Amino acid sequence: MAQEVTANKARLVVDDAFEVAPVNNRLFGSFVEHLGRCVYTGIYEPGHPTADEDGFRQDVIDLVRELGATTIRYPGGNFMSGYRWEDGVGPKGQRPRRLDLAWHSTETNEFGLHEMVKWLDKCGGNELMEAANLGTRGLQEALDLLEYSNIPGGTALSEQRRANGADKPFDIRMWCLGNEMDGPWQIGHKSAEDYGTLAASVAAGMRMMDPDLELVVCGSSSHEMDTFGRWEETVLEKTYEAVNFISCHAYYFPALKEDGTRDMGSFLASGVDMDGFINDVAAAIDATKARLKSKHEVYISFDEWNVWYQHDEPSRNPEGIGNWPVAPRLLEDLYSVADAVVFGDLMITLLKNADRVHAASLAQLVNVIAPIMTEPNGPAWRQTTFYPFAVTAEYAKGGTVLEPKLASGTYDTAKYGEVPVVNSVAVRGADGTVSVFVVNRSLDAEQDFEIKLPEGLFAKTVTAQTLHDDDLLAKNTLDNQNRVVLHDNDTASLDGETGTAHVVLPPVSWTALHFA
Ligand code: AHR
């Protein structure tokens, strides 16, 4: 039962006898799509002062390592639903230039599968999560790509890979079966029946070649879609035994109100919506499992999540029959402090659901709604959202999520009704330390946050880092790259005798505490 709390106070009881689940490192995945400048002048820019012999920007590789991103989803996204993977392999000079219908751009194909695998190696051996095109293509092309990627040699396509410079197979384990196939914007979008039938046959075919693949079937492209629910039911019914994951995608932004201001109260509660979304999809999985009397488990791959101002100018596609630019500036949102607090809350929500969500991809990694920004021939820098991601990844990887027993006051929102002011989760690290991540969603009030630590933790020190700024809209820009950074929160204190800690959470803030 929730403990009574007075206004502006919240309390978390951490009991390490109650575990939610181990943290799957794939929760810290991200996403590289051929979209705008994510690839070109993002991760790949031959001629850039930091570019290596493959044309990869070393400044970006350094930031990707610092961010701690793990599995990378590639090559899309909407782009992938019109993509021919063969265009991106073989001698660069012979690769075709193609129209990218999803983003009204020209794809030069200078960067493809081999470059991606090599780049991931240089980032520290990150896992590749490859997506198969089920928009304009189908089973045969998915099988060809799988043979090219995973068969050691001795067949036409595996030998072609070897001739193209990759002697060893790429051994790609995780595959998306298409992308957002219920979205009318998707090239080749389908009904749930048609997609479910196609995905089931592609999954079966791929498993005939490589039985242990981990396959992700498309859920509806958002919680808000009219198709949501029925889509999950129909698609899971057809594919349940053949897949390991169903995808969720969610993007949040503060809605414009009639008076021209933004609904920040609801925006700050975006984690509540994400939590409900996960519960709804988990219910659809459970219902299908029960109906089919199955023993098989299907988990959630939350393989697109972020804050995205998707109706604003930076997300407008180029237009015109003669206007298909190469790597235009698209979806280059600059994130504020408030955006980063919501972002941190979404990470807390993913961790809280670590029993159902076994993989997640922050969409995206560089320039396109991204934690890392670059200028062509210029610097790379960290957005505000970089910080909650990097710190959460650093402390939570390899750990175990503990059941959050949280008491908090509430506030009213236009979109989600009454919601908790504070959201928090605790993770026991592999080394026995405990980390607590917490957001204060209040627009105007500090919160006095108390943490009761597990019996027997004997923590001696607490460090606390907070993301907050009196200007909620402060951002890091090309001209002021470190305007927003994390600050030590000196209000954090620990009473070793009682195992109780306190910290003051400023309004609209995200904080990470680490007990050692
Ligand atoms: O991440 C940007 C786009 O959002 C992706 O291409 C698509 O899958 C989603 O609609």
Residues whose N, C-alpha, C, O or C-beta is under 5 A from the ligand:
A	BS01	AHR	G77 N78 F79 E180 A363
